[in-house]
Amino acid sequence: MAQPKPKTPAPATSIEMLGARLQKIINSPTAQKAQAAIICKAPDEAQEDWDKIIEAITETDGVYVTYEDDGTLRVFWDVPDKD
């Protein structure tokens, strides 16, 4: 009996790639230690994707975004107290 071909993963959408890029920045050891990360839109990223991601970030409890004078965004977050 023939083996079925493995499914090829669907290519990531532009918003998924943007999300993965920002997740990598936010999850970096430096950002985790500082509880903050500086992010900016790359020239090849769609403004619509960027707006959706930033909206999702700002709607997350305990996460804050400030717009810097140079056009970057500072994302910072609260870390819950450990009991």
N, CA, C and O atoms as a MOPAC input file, in Angstrom:
PM7 MOZYME 1SCF
protein

 N      0.83600 1    -1.17300 1     0.00000 1
 C      0.00000 1     0.00000 1     0.00000 1
 C      0.88500 1     1.24200 1     0.00000 1
 O      1.87800 1     1.30200 1     0.72600 1
 N      0.53400 1     2.20600 1    -0.79400 1
 C      1.34100 1     3.42000 1    -0.93600 1
 C      1.21500 1     4.30200 1     0.30300 1
 O      0.14400 1     4.43900 1     0.89400 1
 N      2.32100 1     4.87900 1     0.66300 1
 C      2.34100 1     5.80400 1     1.79700 1
 C      1.77100 1     7.14900 1     1.34900 1
 O      2.12800 1     7.63900 1     0.27800 1
 N      0.88100 1     7.76300 1     2.16300 1
 C      0.39000 1     9.09700 1     1.78800 1
 C      1.51800 1    10.11400 1     1.88900 1
 O      2.38300 1    10.03000 1     2.76200 1
 N      1.48500 1    11.06300 1     0.98300 1
 C      2.49700 1    12.12000 1     1.00100 1
 C      2.26900 1    13.01400 1     2.21000 1
 O      1.12500 1    13.34400 1     2.52600 1
 N      3.34300 1    13.41200 1     2.89300 1
 C      3.15700 1    14.33600 1     4.01600 1
 C      2.63200 1    15.67100 1     3.49900 1
 O      3.00900 1    16.14100 1     2.42600 1
 N      1.75700 1    16.26000 1     4.29300 1
 C      1.18700 1    17.54800 1     3.90300 1
 C      2.23700 1    18.63500 1     4.03300 1
 O      2.96800 1    18.69900 1     5.02100 1
 N      2.29900 1    19.48000 1     3.02900 1
 C      3.19800 1    20.61800 1     3.06100 1
 C      2.51600 1    21.71500 1     3.86800 1
 O      1.36700 1    22.06300 1     3.59400 1
 N      3.21300 1    22.26100 1     4.85900 1
 C      2.57800 1    23.32300 1     5.64000 1
 C      2.25600 1    24.52400 1     4.75400 1
 O      3.00800 1    24.88100 1     3.84800 1
 N      1.11900 1    25.12600 1     5.05000 1
 C      0.73000 1    26.31900 1     4.29400 1
 C      1.70300 1    27.43800 1     4.60800 1
 O      2.15500 1    27.56100 1     5.74600 1
 N      2.03200 1    28.25000 1     3.62300 1
 C      2.93900 1    29.36300 1     3.89100 1
 C      2.30700 1    30.31400 1     4.91000 1
 O      1.09300 1    30.51400 1     4.92600 1
 N      3.14000 1    30.88300 1     5.74100 1
 C      2.66000 1    31.81000 1     6.75700 1
 C      2.11700 1    33.06900 1     6.09100 1
 O      2.64500 1    33.53600 1     5.08200 1
 N      1.05200 1    33.60300 1     6.67800 1
 C      0.50600 1    34.85200 1     6.16800 1
 C      1.39800 1    36.00300 1     6.61800 1
 O      2.25400 1    35.83500 1     7.48700 1
 N      1.19500 1    37.15700 1     6.02800 1
 C      2.01400 1    38.31600 1     6.39000 1
 C      1.81700 1    38.70600 1     7.85200 1
 O      2.77300 1    39.12000 1     8.50800 1
 N      0.60700 1    38.58400 1     8.36900 1
 C      0.37500 1    38.94300 1     9.77000 1
 C      0.99100 1    37.90100 1    10.70300 1
 O      1.44800 1    38.24100 1    11.79400 1
 N      1.00500 1    36.63000 1    10.27900 1
 C      1.65800 1    35.59600 1    11.09200 1
 C      3.16600 1    35.83000 1    11.14800 1
 O      3.78800 1    35.65600 1    12.19500 1
 N      3.74300 1    36.22100 1    10.02800 1
 C      5.18900 1    36.49300 1    10.01100 1
 C      5.52000 1    37.70800 1    10.88200 1
 O      6.52200 1    37.70900 1    11.59700 1
 N      4.67600 1    38.74000 1    10.82000 1
 C      4.87800 1    39.91200 1    11.66800 1
 C      4.75200 1    39.52400 1    13.12900 1
 O      5.58500 1    39.91200 1    13.94900 1
 N      3.72800 1    38.76900 1    13.46000 1
 C      3.54000 1    38.32200 1    14.83600 1
 C      4.73100 1    37.51900 1    15.34000 1
 O      5.16900 1    37.70200 1    16.47600 1
 N      5.24900 1    36.64400 1    14.51100 1
 C      6.41300 1    35.83700 1    14.89700 1
 C      7.63900 1    36.71600 1    15.12500 1
 O      8.41400 1    36.47900 1    16.05100 1
 N      7.81500 1    37.73700 1    14.27400 1
 C      8.96000 1    38.64500 1    14.43700 1
 C      8.86000 1    39.40900 1    15.75700 1
 O      9.84100 1    39.51800 1    16.49200 1
 N      7.67800 1    39.93300 1    16.05100 1
 C      7.51100 1    40.69400 1    17.29100 1
 C      7.60300 1    39.78400 1    18.50700 1
 O      8.15300 1    40.17500 1    19.53700 1
 N      7.07100 1    38.58000 1    18.39500 1
 C      7.15300 1    37.62400 1    19.49400 1
 C      8.61500 1    37.30700 1    19.82400 1
 O      8.98500 1    37.19400 1    20.99200 1
 N      9.43000 1    37.16600 1    18.79200 1
 C     10.85300 1    36.88300 1    19.00100 1
 C     11.52100 1    38.03600 1    19.75400 1
 O     12.33400 1    37.80700 1    20.65000 1
 N     11.17800 1    39.26600 1    19.39200 1
 C     11.74900 1    40.44100 1    20.07200 1
 C     11.29200 1    40.47900 1    21.53000 1
 O     12.10500 1    40.65900 1    22.43700 1
 N      9.99100 1    40.31000 1    21.74800 1
 C      9.43100 1    40.41100 1    23.09400 1
 C      9.90200 1    39.26700 1    23.98700 1
 O     10.07400 1    39.46000 1    25.19100 1
 N     10.10900 1    38.09500 1    23.42800 1
 C     10.54300 1    36.93800 1    24.20600 1
 C     12.04800 1    36.85600 1    24.40300 1
 O     12.53500 1    35.93700 1    25.06200 1
 N     12.79300 1    37.80400 1    23.84300 1
 C     14.24800 1    37.76100 1    24.00000 1
 C     14.61500 1    37.91700 1    25.47800 1
 O     13.89500 1    38.57600 1    26.22900 1
 N     15.72300 1    37.32100 1    25.89300 1
 C     16.13400 1    37.43800 1    27.29800 1
 C     16.29300 1    38.89000 1    27.75400 1
 O     15.95400 1    39.22200 1    28.88900 1
 N     16.80300 1    39.74900 1    26.88100 1
 C     16.98700 1    41.15900 1    27.24200 1
 C     15.65100 1    41.82700 1    27.51800 1
 O     15.50300 1    42.53500 1    28.51500 1
 N     14.67200 1    41.60600 1    26.63700 1
 C     13.34800 1    42.19900 1    26.82400 1
 C     12.66200 1    41.62500 1    28.05700 1
 O     12.00900 1    42.35900 1    28.80000 1
 N     12.80100 1    40.34200 1    28.27800 1
 C     12.16500 1    39.72500 1    29.44200 1
 C     12.74800 1    40.26900 1    30.74400 1
 O     12.01800 1    40.49400 1    31.70900 1
 N     14.03900 1    40.47500 1    30.76800 1
 C     14.67600 1    41.02300 1    31.96300 1
 C     14.21300 1    42.46000 1    32.21200 1
 O     13.95900 1    42.84700 1    33.35300 1
 N     14.10500 1    43.24500 1    31.14200 1
 C     13.70400 1    44.65000 1    31.25800 1
 C     12.18600 1    44.81700 1    31.34900 1
 O     11.69700 1    45.89100 1    31.69900 1
 N     11.44300 1    43.75100 1    31.03300 1
 C      9.98500 1    43.79900 1    30.96400 1
 C      9.53700 1    44.86100 1    29.96500 1
 O      8.52000 1    45.52600 1    30.16100 1
 N     10.31000 1    45.00900 1    28.89300 1
 C     10.00700 1    46.00600 1    27.86600 1
 C     10.75200 1    45.64500 1    26.58500 1
 O     11.78300 1    44.97300 1    26.60800 1
 N     10.19800 1    46.11100 1    25.47200 1
 C     10.83700 1    45.90700 1    24.17400 1
 C     10.52200 1    47.09700 1    23.28600 1
 O      9.45000 1    47.69400 1    23.38500 1
 N     11.45900 1    47.43500 1    22.42200 1
 C     11.26300 1    48.48600 1    21.42800 1
 C     10.98400 1    47.79100 1    20.09600 1
 O     11.75500 1    46.93700 1    19.66000 1
 N      9.88000 1    48.16300 1    19.45800 1
 C      9.52600 1    47.55700 1    18.17900 1
 C      9.24800 1    48.65400 1    17.15700 1
 O      8.91700 1    49.78700 1    17.50600 1
 N      9.39100 1    48.28600 1    15.89300 1
 C      9.05300 1    49.22700 1    14.82400 1
 C      8.61000 1    48.43200 1    13.60400 1
 O      8.97000 1    47.26800 1    13.43100 1
 N      7.83400 1    49.07900 1    12.78200 1
 C      7.32900 1    48.46500 1    11.56000 1
 C      8.45500 1    48.42500 1    10.53300 1
 O      9.12800 1    49.42600 1    10.29000 1
 N      8.64600 1    47.26600 1     9.94300 1
 C      9.62300 1    47.13300 1     8.86900 1
 C      9.01200 1    47.68600 1     7.57800 1
 O      7.79700 1    47.61800 1     7.39400 1
 N      9.83700 1    48.22900 1     6.69100 1
 C      9.31600 1    48.83100 1     5.45600 1
 C      8.47900 1    47.88300 1     4.60300 1
 O      7.56700 1    48.32900 1     3.90600 1
 N      8.77200 1    46.58500 1     4.64700 1
 C      8.04000 1    45.63700 1     3.80100 1
 C      6.78400 1    45.06900 1     4.45500 1
 O      6.11500 1    44.22100 1     3.86500 1
 N      6.45300 1    45.52100 1     5.66400 1
 C      5.27000 1    45.02100 1     6.35800 1
 C      4.05900 1    45.91100 1     6.06200 1
 O      4.17300 1    47.13500 1     5.98700 1
 N      2.91700 1    45.27900 1     5.89900 1
 C      1.69000 1    46.00400 1     5.57400 1
 C      1.21300 1    46.81600 1     6.78400 1
 O      1.20500 1    46.32500 1     7.91300 1
 N      0.82400 1    48.04700 1     6.52900 1
 C      0.32300 1    48.90900 1     7.60100 1
 C     -0.90600 1    48.29200 1     8.27200 1
 O     -1.06900 1    48.40200 1     9.48700 1
 N     -1.75600 1    47.65400 1     7.50000 1
 C     -2.96000 1    47.02200 1     8.04600 1
 C     -2.59300 1    45.92300 1     9.04900 1
 O     -3.19600 1    45.82700 1    10.11800 1
 N     -1.60000 1    45.09600 1     8.69900 1
 C     -1.13100 1    44.05100 1     9.62200 1
 C     -0.56000 1    44.67700 1    10.88600 1
 O     -0.86400 1    44.24000 1    11.99600 1
 N      0.26000 1    45.69500 1    10.71600 1
 C      0.88500 1    46.38600 1    11.83800 1
 C     -0.19700 1    46.93900 1    12.77500 1
 O     -0.11400 1    46.76700 1    13.99100 1
 N     -1.20400 1    47.59900 1    12.21000 1
 C     -2.27800 1    48.18200 1    13.02100 1
 C     -3.03100 1    47.11000 1    13.80300 1
 O     -3.36200 1    47.31400 1    14.97100 1
 N     -3.30300 1    45.96800 1    13.16800 1
 C     -4.00600 1    44.87700 1    13.84800 1
 C     -3.19300 1    44.32500 1    15.00700 1
 O     -3.73500 1    44.07100 1    16.08200 1
 N     -1.90300 1    44.13700 1    14.79500 1
 C     -1.03200 1    43.59700 1    15.84600 1
 C     -0.94000 1    44.57400 1    17.01200 1
 O     -1.05000 1    44.16500 1    18.16800 1
 N     -0.74100 1    45.85000 1    16.72800 1
 C     -0.61600 1    46.84500 1    17.80000 1
 C     -1.93200 1    46.95100 1    18.55800 1
 O     -1.92500 1    47.08700 1    19.78100 1
 N     -3.04500 1    46.89100 1    17.86700 1
 C     -4.34300 1    46.92100 1    18.54200 1
 C     -4.48700 1    45.72600 1    19.48300 1
 O     -4.94600 1    45.88200 1    20.61500 1
 N     -4.10000 1    44.54300 1    19.02800 1
 C     -4.17400 1    43.35100 1    19.86300 1
 C     -3.26700 1    43.48000 1    21.08600 1
 O     -3.64200 1    43.07800 1    22.18700 1
 N     -2.08100 1    44.03800 1    20.88800 1
 C     -1.15500 1    44.22300 1    22.01100 1
 C     -1.75100 1    45.19000 1    23.03100 1
 O     -1.71200 1    44.92000 1    24.23100 1
 N     -2.29800 1    46.30500 1    22.57200 1
 C     -2.82600 1    47.31600 1    23.50000 1
 C     -4.07700 1    46.83300 1    24.22500 1
 O     -4.39900 1    47.34600 1    25.29700 1
 N     -4.78400 1    45.86500 1    23.66700 1
 C     -5.97400 1    45.32700 1    24.31800 1
 C     -5.65400 1    44.24300 1    25.34800 1
 O     -6.55200 1    43.76000 1    26.03700 1
 N     -4.39300 1    43.86200 1    25.45500 1
 C     -3.98000 1    42.82300 1    26.39300 1
 C     -3.78900 1    43.43500 1    27.78000 1
 O     -3.05700 1    44.41200 1    27.93700 1
 N     -4.45000 1    42.85700 1    28.78300 1
 C     -4.32800 1    43.35400 1    30.15100 1
 C     -2.88100 1    43.28600 1    30.62000 1
 O     -2.19000 1    42.28800 1    30.41300 1
 N     -2.44000 1    44.36200 1    31.25400 1
 C     -1.09300 1    44.40100 1    31.80900 1
 C      0.00100 1    44.70100 1    30.80600 1
 O      1.18300 1    44.68100 1    31.14900 1
 N     -0.38400 1    44.98400 1    29.55300 1
 C      0.59200 1    45.31900 1    28.51200 1
 C      0.29300 1    46.73700 1    28.03500 1
 O     -0.86400 1    47.10100 1    27.82700 1
 N      1.34400 1    47.52700 1    27.86600 1
 C      1.20200 1    48.94300 1    27.52700 1
 C      2.10200 1    49.28000 1    26.34500 1
 O      3.14400 1    48.65800 1    26.14100 1
 N      1.68300 1    50.27200 1    25.57400 1
 C      2.45500 1    50.71000 1    24.41700 1
 C      2.58400 1    52.22100 1    24.48900 1
 O      1.60000 1    52.93200 1    24.69400 1
 N      3.80700 1    52.70300 1    24.31800 1
 C      4.01700 1    54.14200 1    24.19200 1
 C      4.69900 1    54.39700 1    22.85200 1
 O      5.54900 1    53.62700 1    22.40500 1
 N      4.30100 1    55.49800 1    22.22900 1
 C      4.86900 1    55.88400 1    20.94300 1
 C      6.03300 1    56.82500 1    21.20200 1
 O      5.87100 1    57.85800 1    21.85200 1
 N      7.19600 1    56.47200 1    20.70000 1
 C      8.40400 1    57.25300 1    20.90000 1
 C      8.53200 1    58.30900 1    19.79700 1
 O      7.93400 1    58.17900 1    18.72900 1
 N      9.31300 1    59.34600 1    20.06700 1
 C      9.49900 1    60.44300 1    19.10300 1
 C     10.11000 1    59.97700 1    17.77900 1
 O      9.85900 1    60.58100 1    16.73700 1
 N     10.90600 1    58.91400 1    17.81300 1
 C     11.56600 1    58.44400 1    16.59200 1
 C     10.70400 1    57.48500 1    15.76900 1
 O     11.17200 1    56.92900 1    14.77600 1
 N      9.44500 1    57.29000 1    16.18100 1
 C      8.53800 1    56.43000 1    15.43400 1
 C      8.48500 1    54.99000 1    15.91600 1
 O      7.65400 1    54.21500 1    15.44400 1
 N      9.34200 1    54.62400 1    16.83200 1
 C      9.30000 1    53.27600 1    17.38500 1
 C      8.22700 1    53.20200 1    18.47100 1
 O      7.70500 1    54.22200 1    18.92300 1
 N      7.91700 1    51.99700 1    18.87000 1
 C      6.96700 1    51.78400 1    19.95800 1
 C      7.67000 1    51.05000 1    21.08100 1
 O      8.45000 1    50.12700 1    20.84400 1
 N      7.39400 1    51.46000 1    22.28800 1
 C      7.91700 1    50.77200 1    23.46500 1
 C      6.77400 1    49.96100 1    24.04600 1
 O      5.75200 1    50.51500 1    24.45200 1
 N      6.94700 1    48.65800 1    24.08400 1
 C      5.96700 1    47.75800 1    24.67500 1
 C      6.51800 1    47.33500 1    26.02600 1
 O      7.65100 1    46.86600 1    26.12500 1
 N      5.71700 1    47.50300 1    27.05800 1
 C      6.14900 1    47.05000 1    28.37400 1
 C      4.98900 1    46.40100 1    29.08600 1
 O      3.83200 1    46.62400 1    28.72900 1
 N      5.28500 1    45.60300 1    30.08900 1
 C      4.25800 1    44.79100 1    30.71800 1
 C      4.52300 1    44.61900 1    32.19500 1
 O      5.65000 1    44.74200 1    32.67700 1
 N      3.42500 1    44.32500 1    32.90600 1
 C      3.48700 1    44.00400 1    34.32400 1
 C      3.76000 1    42.51300 1    34.46700 1
 O      3.29100 1    41.70200 1    33.66900 1
 N      4.50800 1    42.17400 1    35.47600 1
 C      4.71100 1    40.77700 1    35.80500 1
 C      3.96300 1    40.50300 1    37.10200 1
 O      4.22200 1    41.15300 1    38.11500 1
 N      3.04300 1    39.55100 1    37.08300 1
 C      2.27100 1    39.27400 1    38.29100 1
 C      3.18100 1    38.86600 1    39.45100 1
 O      4.18900 1    38.18400 1    39.26700 1
 N      2.79400 1    39.30600 1    40.65200 1
 C      3.54900 1    38.89900 1    41.84300 1
 C      3.43700 1    37.40400 1    42.04900 1
 O      2.37900 1    36.81100 1    41.83600 1
 N      4.54300 1    36.80000 1    42.46700 1
 C      4.53000 1    35.37500 1    42.78300 1
 C      4.16200 1    35.22700 1    44.25100 1
 O      4.74200 1    35.88200 1    45.11700 1
 N      3.20600 1    34.37300 1    44.51700 1
 C      2.77600 1    34.15900 1    45.91200 1
 C      3.62000 1    33.11700 1    46.58600 1
 O      3.40200 1    32.80900 1    47.75800 1

